[in-house]
Amino acid sequence: MSENITAARPYARAAYRYAKEHGVVEAWSRMLEFMSAVMRDPQVRALLDSPALNTERRAELVERLCGEALAPGGRNFIRLLAEYRRLPIVPEVAQLFEGLRAEDEGVVHAEILSAKRPRKADVERLSAALRSRLGKEVRVSTRVDRDLIGGAVIRAGDLVIDGSVRGRLKQLATALTR
């Protein structure tokens, strides 16, 4: 996975630069999201891995599968990825593209993982605290993970706050084994 992120980084930067210069950032976000879904499909991946397909045919196949979802410049992007055998890293390119977009727009995406569904007031309070701490607009998503036992884990960019019972138990176990 980390090799894919490393390989995807220059493609994501180039894609974002192109999309921003041409005023099509939103269209490219949608296109990359759709392309990611296509590239995650096991049947598509198996077909693209076939040695019977040359670079041109791989690009044509992805173009046809994406169809109307292609943004301006999308065909050229697919052909470039196909030429350098980088079509499988489209999901990572999309992820990095969205990161660049969020950074450029002054937005951070935060995820609250909790043992039970958080109350709306708690989510709003945490969102306000993150906004104050990070100095950016915060978009929050929530997810329930019963394995946390209790409490929550908050991830916002590189910031991770583990206030879960599971996390505290791990800290205690580490302290006891020293």
LUMVEXLO-873304 format. One line per field, with one value per atom (N, C-alpha, C): residue in three letters; atom name; residue number from 1; x, y, z. Coordinates in Angstrom, 2 decimals. Atoms other than C-alpha are relative to their C-alpha. Example, Ala and Ser with C-alpha at 12.3 -4.5 7.8 and 13.67 -1.06 7.14 Angstrom:
% LUMVEXLO-873304
code	c(ALA ALA ALA SER SER SER)
site	c(N CA C N CA C)
pos	c(1 1 1 2 2 2)
px	c(0.89 12.30 0.90 -0.82 13.67 -0.77)
py	c(-1.19 -4.50 1.20 -1.19 -1.06 1.09)
pz	c(0.00 7.80 0.00 -0.06 7.14 0.73)
***
This chain:
% LUMVEXLO-873304
code	c(MET MET MET SER SER SER GLU GLU GLU ASN ASN ASN ILE ILE ILE THR THR THR ALA ALA ALA ALA ALA ALA ARG ARG ARG PRO PRO PRO TYR TYR TYR ALA ALA ALA ARG ARG ARG ALA ALA ALA ALA ALA ALA TYR TYR TYR ARG ARG ARG TYR TYR TYR ALA ALA ALA LYS LYS LYS GLU GLU GLU HIS HIS HIS GLY GLY GLY VAL VAL VAL VAL VAL VAL GLU GLU GLU ALA ALA ALA TRP TRP TRP SER SER SER ARG ARG ARG MET MET MET LEU LEU LEU GLU GLU GLU PHE PHE PHE MET MET MET SER SER SER ALA ALA ALA VAL VAL VAL MET MET MET ARG ARG ARG ASP ASP ASP PRO PRO PRO GLN GLN GLN VAL VAL VAL ARG ARG ARG ALA ALA ALA LEU LEU LEU LEU LEU LEU ASP ASP ASP SER SER SER PRO PRO PRO ALA ALA ALA LEU LEU LEU ASN ASN ASN THR THR THR GLU GLU GLU ARG ARG ARG ARG ARG ARG ALA ALA ALA GLU GLU GLU LEU LEU LEU VAL VAL VAL GLU GLU GLU ARG ARG ARG LEU LEU LEU CYS CYS CYS GLY GLY GLY GLU GLU GLU ALA ALA ALA LEU LEU LEU ALA ALA ALA PRO PRO PRO GLY GLY GLY GLY GLY GLY ARG ARG ARG ASN ASN ASN PHE PHE PHE ILE ILE ILE ARG ARG ARG LEU LEU LEU LEU LEU LEU ALA ALA ALA GLU GLU GLU TYR TYR TYR ARG ARG ARG ARG ARG ARG LEU LEU LEU PRO PRO PRO ILE ILE ILE VAL VAL VAL PRO PRO PRO GLU GLU GLU VAL VAL VAL ALA ALA ALA GLN GLN GLN LEU LEU LEU PHE PHE PHE GLU GLU GLU GLY GLY GLY LEU LEU LEU ARG ARG ARG ALA ALA ALA GLU GLU GLU ASP ASP ASP GLU GLU GLU GLY GLY GLY VAL VAL VAL VAL VAL VAL HIS HIS HIS ALA ALA ALA GLU GLU GLU ILE ILE ILE LEU LEU LEU SER SER SER ALA ALA ALA LYS LYS LYS ARG ARG ARG PRO PRO PRO ARG ARG ARG LYS LYS LYS ALA ALA ALA ASP ASP ASP VAL VAL VAL GLU GLU GLU ARG ARG ARG LEU LEU LEU SER SER SER ALA ALA ALA ALA ALA ALA LEU LEU LEU ARG ARG ARG SER SER SER ARG ARG ARG LEU LEU LEU GLY GLY GLY LYS LYS LYS GLU GLU GLU VAL VAL VAL ARG ARG ARG VAL VAL VAL SER SER SER THR THR THR ARG ARG ARG VAL VAL VAL ASP ASP ASP ARG ARG ARG ASP ASP ASP LEU LEU LEU ILE ILE ILE GLY GLY GLY GLY GLY GLY ALA ALA ALA VAL VAL VAL ILE ILE ILE ARG ARG ARG ALA ALA ALA GLY GLY GLY ASP ASP ASP LEU LEU LEU VAL VAL VAL ILE ILE ILE ASP ASP ASP GLY GLY GLY SER SER SER VAL VAL VAL ARG ARG ARG GLY GLY GLY ARG ARG ARG LEU LEU LEU LYS LYS LYS GLN GLN GLN LEU LEU LEU ALA ALA ALA THR THR THR ALA ALA ALA LEU LEU LEU THR THR THR ARG ARG ARG)
site	c(N CA C N CA C N CA C N CA C N CA C N CA C N CA C N CA C N CA C N CA C N CA C N CA C N CA C N CA C N CA C N CA C N CA C N CA C N CA C N CA C N CA C N CA C N CA C N CA C N CA C N CA C N CA C N CA C N CA C N CA C N CA C N CA C N CA C N CA C N CA C N CA C N CA C N CA C N CA C N CA C N CA C N CA C N CA C N CA C N CA C N CA C N CA C N CA C N CA C N CA C N CA C N CA C N CA C N CA C N CA C N CA C N CA C N CA C N CA C N CA C N CA C N CA C N CA C N CA C N CA C N CA C N CA C N CA C N CA C N CA C N CA C N CA C N CA C N CA C N CA C N CA C N CA C N CA C N CA C N CA C N CA C N CA C N CA C N CA C N CA C N CA C N CA C N CA C N CA C N CA C N CA C N CA C N CA C N CA C N CA C N CA C N CA C N CA C N CA C N CA C N CA C N CA C N CA C N CA C N CA C N CA C N CA C N CA C N CA C N CA C N CA C N CA C N CA C N CA C N CA C N CA C N CA C N CA C N CA C N CA C N CA C N CA C N CA C N CA C N CA C N CA C N CA C N CA C N CA C N CA C N CA C N CA C N CA C N CA C N CA C N CA C N CA C N CA C N CA C N CA C N CA C N CA C N CA C N CA C N CA C N CA C N CA C N CA C N CA C N CA C N CA C N CA C N CA C N CA C N CA C N CA C N CA C N CA C N CA C N CA C N CA C N CA C N CA C N CA C N CA C N CA C N CA C N CA C N CA C N CA C N CA C N CA C N CA C N CA C N CA C N CA C N CA C N CA C)
pos	c(1 1 1 2 2 2 3 3 3 4 4 4 5 5 5 6 6 6 7 7 7 8 8 8 9 9 9 10 10 10 11 11 11 12 12 12 13 13 13 14 14 14 15 15 15 16 16 16 17 17 17 18 18 18 19 19 19 20 20 20 21 21 21 22 22 22 23 23 23 24 24 24 25 25 25 26 26 26 27 27 27 28 28 28 29 29 29 30 30 30 31 31 31 32 32 32 33 33 33 34 34 34 35 35 35 36 36 36 37 37 37 38 38 38 39 39 39 40 40 40 41 41 41 42 42 42 43 43 43 44 44 44 45 45 45 46 46 46 47 47 47 48 48 48 49 49 49 50 50 50 51 51 51 52 52 52 53 53 53 54 54 54 55 55 55 56 56 56 57 57 57 58 58 58 59 59 59 60 60 60 61 61 61 62 62 62 63 63 63 64 64 64 65 65 65 66 66 66 67 67 67 68 68 68 69 69 69 70 70 70 71 71 71 72 72 72 73 73 73 74 74 74 75 75 75 76 76 76 77 77 77 78 78 78 79 79 79 80 80 80 81 81 81 82 82 82 83 83 83 84 84 84 85 85 85 86 86 86 87 87 87 88 88 88 89 89 89 90 90 90 91 91 91 92 92 92 93 93 93 94 94 94 95 95 95 96 96 96 97 97 97 98 98 98 99 99 99 100 100 100 101 101 101 102 102 102 103 103 103 104 104 104 105 105 105 106 106 106 107 107 107 108 108 108 109 109 109 110 110 110 111 111 111 112 112 112 113 113 113 114 114 114 115 115 115 116 116 116 117 117 117 118 118 118 119 119 119 120 120 120 121 121 121 122 122 122 123 123 123 124 124 124 125 125 125 126 126 126 127 127 127 128 128 128 129 129 129 130 130 130 131 131 131 132 132 132 133 133 133 134 134 134 135 135 135 136 136 136 137 137 137 138 138 138 139 139 139 140 140 140 141 141 141 142 142 142 143 143 143 144 144 144 145 145 145 146 146 146 147 147 147 148 148 148 149 149 149 150 150 150 151 151 151 152 152 152 153 153 153 154 154 154 155 155 155 156 156 156 157 157 157 158 158 158 159 159 159 160 160 160 161 161 161 162 162 162 163 163 163 164 164 164 165 165 165 166 166 166 167 167 167 168 168 168 169 169 169 170 170 170 171 171 171 172 172 172 173 173 173 174 174 174 175 175 175 176 176 176 177 177 177 178 178 178)
px	c(0.82 0.00 0.86 -0.81 2.73 0.74 -0.63 4.47 -0.99 1.01 1.20 -0.19 0.14 0.87 1.18 -1.19 4.44 -0.09 0.12 3.82 -1.13 1.17 0.47 0.21 -0.17 1.74 0.23 -0.19 3.13 -1.20 1.19 0.03 -1.11 1.02 -2.26 0.32 -0.40 -0.28 -0.24 0.19 -0.31 -1.49 1.44 -4.02 -0.64 0.59 -4.86 0.41 -0.47 -2.72 -0.78 0.76 -4.43 -1.45 1.41 -7.93 -0.19 0.12 -7.33 0.21 -0.29 -5.81 -1.15 1.09 -8.78 -1.38 1.27 -11.45 -0.93 0.82 -12.62 0.29 -0.37 -11.64 -1.15 1.15 -15.14 -0.23 0.19 -15.47 1.08 -1.08 -12.08 -0.19 0.28 -13.06 -1.00 1.03 -16.17 0.59 -0.58 -14.22 0.93 -0.95 -11.46 -0.72 0.79 -14.03 -0.62 0.61 -15.80 1.08 -1.10 -12.50 0.50 -0.45 -11.51 -0.93 0.98 -14.71 0.20 -0.23 -14.04 1.25 -1.28 -10.44 -0.01 0.10 -11.46 -0.76 0.80 -13.75 0.95 -0.90 -12.05 -0.02 0.08 -13.31 0.76 -0.72 -11.96 1.50 -1.42 -8.62 0.56 -0.45 -8.36 0.13 -0.04 -9.14 1.19 -1.12 -6.60 1.35 -1.25 -3.94 0.31 -0.18 -4.39 1.15 -1.11 -1.21 -0.47 0.53 -3.45 -0.31 0.32 -4.21 1.27 -1.12 -1.71 -0.43 0.25 -1.47 -1.21 1.09 -3.86 -1.35 1.26 -6.53 -0.40 0.30 -6.25 -0.63 0.52 -6.78 -1.40 1.33 -9.73 -1.05 0.93 -11.33 -0.41 0.31 -11.09 -0.82 0.78 -12.36 -1.45 1.37 -15.39 -0.74 0.64 -16.09 -0.37 0.27 -15.90 -1.01 0.99 -17.93 -0.23 0.40 -19.79 0.65 -0.63 -17.93 1.33 -1.29 -14.80 -0.11 -0.07 -13.93 0.88 -0.91 -12.15 1.45 -1.37 -8.62 0.10 0.02 -9.66 0.54 -0.51 -8.92 1.52 -1.46 -5.37 0.61 -0.49 -4.93 -0.01 0.09 -6.11 1.10 -1.03 -3.76 1.40 -1.28 -0.84 0.18 -0.07 -1.63 0.20 -0.14 -1.98 1.40 -1.33 1.28 1.06 -0.99 3.21 -0.44 0.51 1.22 -0.40 0.41 -0.28 -1.51 1.45 -4.00 -0.41 0.41 -4.13 0.11 -0.16 -3.11 -1.00 1.00 -6.10 -0.66 0.60 -7.71 0.92 -0.94 -4.56 0.15 -0.04 -4.40 -1.21 1.23 -8.00 0.08 -0.13 -7.28 0.94 -0.96 -4.25 -0.56 0.63 -6.16 -0.94 0.94 -8.86 0.72 -0.80 -6.20 0.53 -0.49 -4.69 -1.13 1.15 -8.13 -0.41 0.38 -8.99 1.00 -1.04 -5.68 -0.12 0.13 -6.15 -1.23 1.25 -9.69 -0.05 -0.04 -8.63 -0.96 0.94 -10.69 0.77 -0.55 -9.77 -1.17 1.02 -11.78 0.34 -0.19 -12.21 -0.97 0.84 -13.55 -0.06 0.20 -15.00 -0.45 0.31 -14.90 -0.44 0.47 -16.98 -0.65 0.57 -18.25 -1.50 1.43 -21.82 -0.25 0.32 -23.53 0.05 -0.10 -22.54 -1.23 1.10 -25.18 0.42 -0.26 -25.47 0.73 -0.63 -24.51 1.48 -1.40 -21.30 0.84 -0.71 -20.33 0.25 -0.15 -20.92 1.06 -0.99 -18.85 1.41 -1.30 -15.97 0.43 -0.29 -16.18 0.49 -0.40 -15.95 1.38 -1.31 -12.98 1.10 -0.98 -11.17 0.22 -0.09 -11.93 0.89 -0.79 -10.45 1.47 -1.37 -7.37 0.76 -0.67 -6.62 -0.06 0.13 -7.73 -0.51 0.54 -9.54 -1.45 1.35 -13.05 0.11 -0.05 -13.76 -1.27 1.12 -15.99 0.10 -0.05 -16.87 -0.87 0.80 -17.98 0.12 -0.02 -18.84 -0.15 0.11 -18.53 0.01 0.08 -19.40 0.93 -0.90 -16.75 -0.14 0.30 -17.97 1.25 -1.24 -14.43 0.71 -0.62 -13.50 -0.42 0.59 -15.56 -0.74 0.60 -16.25 0.88 -0.79 -15.08 0.03 -0.08 -13.91 1.45 -1.27 -10.97 -0.32 0.23 -10.77 1.23 -1.08 -8.69 -0.31 0.14 -8.21 1.36 -1.31 -5.37 1.01 -1.03 -2.22 -0.30 0.36 -3.87 -0.86 0.79 -5.11 -0.14 0.28 -6.76 -0.74 0.59 -7.45 -0.51 0.63 -9.88 -0.87 0.81 -11.21 0.45 -0.34 -11.31 1.03 -0.98 -9.45 1.39 -1.29 -6.69 0.60 -0.49 -6.42 0.48 -0.43 -6.22 1.34 -1.29 -3.39 1.12 -1.01 -1.53 0.34 -0.21 -1.99 0.81 -0.73 -0.77 1.45 -1.38 2.31 0.75 -0.65 3.06 0.30 -0.19 2.68 1.10 -1.00 5.03 1.41 -1.34 7.92 0.73)
py	c(-1.20 0.00 1.26 -1.22 2.51 0.23 -0.18 1.83 0.63 -0.58 2.63 1.48 -1.42 5.92 0.78 -0.67 6.84 0.15 -0.05 5.99 0.93 -0.80 7.80 1.50 -1.41 11.07 0.93 -0.94 12.66 0.08 -0.01 11.66 0.83 -0.77 13.13 1.49 -1.41 16.38 0.57 -0.47 16.67 0.11 -0.03 15.84 1.20 -1.13 18.41 1.33 -1.23 21.07 0.25 -0.12 20.40 0.42 -0.27 20.38 1.42 -1.34 23.59 1.06 -0.95 25.41 0.11 0.01 24.41 0.18 -0.23 25.01 -1.19 1.21 21.40 -0.93 0.80 20.27 -0.92 0.81 19.08 -1.16 1.04 17.16 -1.08 0.97 15.51 -0.82 0.76 14.54 -1.11 1.01 12.79 -1.07 0.95 11.18 -0.98 0.87 9.85 -0.94 0.85 8.53 -1.15 1.03 6.68 -0.97 0.84 5.42 -0.93 0.83 4.15 -1.19 1.09 2.12 -1.01 0.90 0.69 -0.83 0.69 -0.18 -0.97 0.92 -1.89 -1.27 1.16 -4.30 -1.15 1.12 -7.73 -0.47 0.43 -8.60 0.97 -1.00 -5.35 -0.18 0.16 -5.86 -1.23 1.22 -9.42 0.23 -0.29 -8.21 0.89 -0.92 -5.38 -0.66 0.72 -7.78 -1.01 0.98 -9.97 0.40 -0.30 -10.19 0.15 -0.11 -10.33 1.45 -1.40 -6.61 0.84 -0.94 -4.03 1.30 -1.28 -0.51 0.72 -0.70 0.95 -0.62 0.70 -1.69 0.19 -0.24 -1.24 1.38 -1.38 2.51 0.08 -0.02 1.99 -0.65 0.70 -0.46 0.89 -0.88 1.95 1.19 -1.12 4.82 -0.40 0.45 2.78 -0.24 0.27 1.68 1.29 -1.28 5.27 0.84 -0.67 6.67 1.45 -1.38 9.83 0.58 -0.48 10.04 0.70 -0.62 11.22 1.51 -1.46 14.85 0.47 -0.52 17.13 -0.37 0.45 15.75 -1.41 1.33 12.41 -1.09 1.00 10.41 0.01 -0.10 11.71 -0.55 0.50 10.92 -1.53 1.46 7.33 -0.56 0.48 6.91 0.10 -0.16 8.23 -1.09 1.05 5.86 -1.37 1.29 2.94 -0.17 0.07 3.76 -0.37 0.27 3.66 -1.10 1.14 0.67 0.43 -0.55 2.77 0.01 0.03 2.11 -0.60 0.57 -0.07 0.96 -0.91 2.90 1.16 -1.07 5.05 0.28 -0.32 4.63 0.87 -0.81 6.03 1.41 -1.32 8.85 0.81 -0.69 9.73 0.46 -0.35 9.68 1.20 -1.11 11.97 1.27 -1.14 14.24 0.70 -0.57 14.72 0.67 -0.62 15.45 1.36 -1.27 18.15 1.01 -0.88 19.57 0.56 -0.42 19.68 1.01 -0.92 21.33 1.36 -1.23 23.89 0.80 -0.65 24.65 0.31 -0.26 24.85 -0.86 0.92 21.84 -1.22 1.27 18.84 -0.95 1.03 15.62 -0.74 0.69 14.10 -1.17 1.17 10.69 -0.28 0.36 9.87 -1.46 1.41 6.17 -0.15 0.14 5.37 -1.36 1.30 2.32 -0.04 -0.08 3.53 1.29 -1.17 6.10 1.25 -1.22 9.56 0.89 -0.95 12.17 1.16 -1.11 15.05 1.14 -1.07 17.54 -0.31 0.39 15.57 0.18 -0.15 15.53 1.48 -1.44 19.28 0.60 -0.49 19.91 -0.41 0.47 17.77 0.73 -0.72 19.45 1.41 -1.36 22.91 0.00 0.09 21.82 -0.25 0.26 20.43 1.23 -1.22 23.57 1.03 -0.94 25.66 -0.43 0.52 23.44 0.04 0.10 23.03 1.28 -1.25 26.46 -0.20 0.30 24.90 -0.43 0.55 23.99 -1.50 1.44 20.47 -0.66 0.82 17.96 -1.33 1.17 15.15 -1.13 1.20 11.62 -0.87 0.87 9.07 -1.45 1.43 5.34 -0.72 0.78 2.80 -1.19 1.15 0.27 -0.57 0.56 -1.89 -0.57 0.52 -3.28 1.03 -1.04 0.05 -0.13 0.26 -1.09 1.24 -1.25 2.54 1.15 -1.16 6.07 0.15 -0.28 7.19 0.22 -0.33 7.59 1.04 -1.08 10.80 0.10 -0.15 11.04 1.20 -1.20 14.37 0.29 -0.16 14.43 -0.87 0.75 13.40 -0.11 0.00 14.00 -1.21 1.12 10.92 0.16 -0.09 11.20 -1.28 1.28 7.82 0.10 -0.05 8.16 -1.22 1.22 4.63 -0.84 0.94 2.03 -0.99 0.93 -0.35 0.63 -0.70 2.25 0.12 -0.12 2.80 -1.35 1.33 -0.95 -0.37 0.26 -1.21 0.76 -0.80 1.61 -0.63 0.64 -0.13 -1.27 1.25 -3.46 0.31 -0.38 -1.74 0.44 -0.46 -0.04 -1.15 1.13 -3.30 -0.96 0.94 -5.24 0.60 -0.63 -2.77 -0.34)
pz	c(0.00 0.00 0.00 -0.06 0.89 -1.31 1.31 -2.44 -0.97 0.88 -4.19 0.28 -0.35 -2.29 -0.57 0.51 -3.22 -1.52 1.46 -6.88 -0.44 0.36 -6.87 0.20 -0.37 -5.39 -1.19 1.12 -8.59 -0.94 0.85 -10.56 0.63 -0.71 -7.91 -0.07 0.07 -7.84 -1.40 1.38 -11.63 -0.33 0.26 -11.79 0.70 -0.72 -9.13 -0.63 0.66 -10.79 -1.29 1.25 -14.14 0.30 -0.30 -12.62 0.53 -0.55 -10.71 -1.09 1.08 -13.71 -0.98 0.97 -15.86 0.65 -0.70 -13.20 0.01 0.04 -13.18 1.20 -1.18 -9.66 0.42 -0.41 -8.76 -0.98 1.02 -12.05 0.13 -0.17 -11.47 1.27 -1.23 -7.92 -0.29 0.34 -9.25 -0.92 0.94 -12.11 0.71 -0.70 -9.84 0.97 -0.88 -7.38 -0.80 0.85 -10.21 -0.51 0.49 -11.68 1.10 -1.13 -8.22 0.18 -0.13 -7.99 -1.12 1.15 -11.46 0.24 -0.18 -10.59 1.19 -1.15 -7.32 -0.35 0.40 -9.17 -0.38 0.26 -9.17 -1.45 1.39 -12.66 -0.92 0.80 -14.10 0.20 -0.29 -12.35 -0.72 0.66 -13.70 -1.50 1.44 -17.21 -0.35 0.27 -17.03 0.21 -0.23 -15.75 -1.10 1.06 -18.81 -0.93 0.92 -20.90 -1.45 1.36 -23.98 -0.37 0.27 -23.62 -0.05 0.04 -24.76 0.67 -0.68 -23.35 -0.58 0.68 -25.92 0.35 -0.30 -25.28 1.47 -1.42 -21.48 0.16 -0.09 -21.86 -0.58 0.63 -24.22 0.90 -0.89 -21.80 1.16 -1.14 -18.86 -0.47 0.55 -21.03 -0.21 0.25 -22.08 1.31 -1.29 -18.50 0.73 -0.68 -17.23 -0.76 0.83 -20.14 0.34 -0.27 -19.16 1.26 -1.24 -15.83 -0.27 0.31 -17.64 -0.03 -0.03 -16.93 -1.15 1.02 -19.40 0.35 -0.22 -19.79 0.54 -0.60 -18.33 -0.92 0.95 -21.46 -0.05 0.02 -21.59 1.29 -1.29 -17.90 0.01 0.06 -18.43 -0.89 0.92 -21.38 0.63 -0.68 -19.33 1.06 -1.02 -16.45 -0.64 0.68 -18.86 -0.56 0.60 -20.61 1.04 -1.05 -17.33 0.96 -0.78 -15.99 1.42 -1.28 -13.20 0.20 -0.18 -13.67 1.35 -1.30 -10.52 1.19 -1.14 -8.33 -0.03 0.07 -9.29 1.36 -1.31 -5.81 0.88 -0.78 -4.19 -0.59 0.64 -6.75 0.44 -0.41 -5.89 1.45 -1.42 -2.16 0.17 -0.11 -2.54 -0.63 0.66 -4.95 0.97 -0.96 -2.32 1.17 -1.04 0.28 -0.44 0.55 -1.94 -0.10 0.11 -2.57 1.36 -1.34 1.12 0.55 -0.47 1.95 -0.68 0.77 -0.80 0.42 -0.40 0.38 1.50 -1.44 4.05 0.79 -0.63 5.03 0.49 -0.47 7.13 0.23 -0.20 7.15 1.28 -1.27 10.58 0.09 -0.21 11.49 1.49 -1.40 14.87 0.03 -0.19 15.65 1.45 -1.38 18.71 0.21 -0.35 20.53 -0.22 0.30 20.10 -0.76 0.81 17.91 0.86 -0.81 19.19 -0.18 0.09 19.96 -0.89 0.91 17.52 0.73 -0.78 20.26 0.27 -0.24 21.01 -1.27 1.28 17.33 -0.28 0.22 17.08 0.92 -0.97 20.23 -0.42 0.47 18.94 -1.27 1.23 15.54 0.29 -0.37 17.14 0.64 -0.65 19.28 -1.03 1.05 16.23 -0.88 0.81 14.22 0.72 -0.80 17.03 0.06 -0.13 17.42 -1.32 1.30 13.70 -0.82 0.75 12.49 -1.42 1.32 9.53 0.14 0.03 8.51 0.17 -0.28 9.75 -0.52 0.45 7.98 0.72 -0.88 10.33 -0.54 0.25 9.62 1.25 -1.18 12.28 -0.42 0.25 12.42 1.33 -1.23 15.11 -0.12 -0.09 16.14 1.40 -1.32 19.00 0.69 -0.57 19.50 0.88 -0.83 21.11 1.46 -1.32 24.15 0.51 -0.45 25.11 -0.48 0.42 24.31 -1.51 1.43 20.89 -0.44 0.64 18.51 -1.06 0.96 16.51 -0.90 0.98 13.32 -0.87 0.84 11.59 -0.61 0.62 9.09 0.72 -0.72 10.97 1.49 -1.43 14.36 0.33 -0.49 16.21 1.50 -1.44 19.61 0.37 -0.40 21.19 1.43 -1.31 24.06 0.22 -0.11 23.74 1.19 -1.07 26.49 -0.52 0.59 24.16 -0.01 0.02 23.72 1.38 -1.39 27.46 0.53 -0.42 28.06 -0.63 0.66 25.52 0.69 -0.70 27.28 1.35 -1.29 30.62 -0.16 0.25 29.21 -0.32 0.34 27.77 1.25 -1.24 31.09 0.94 -0.91 33.01 -0.47 0.53 30.71 -0.01 -0.02 31.11 1.24)
***
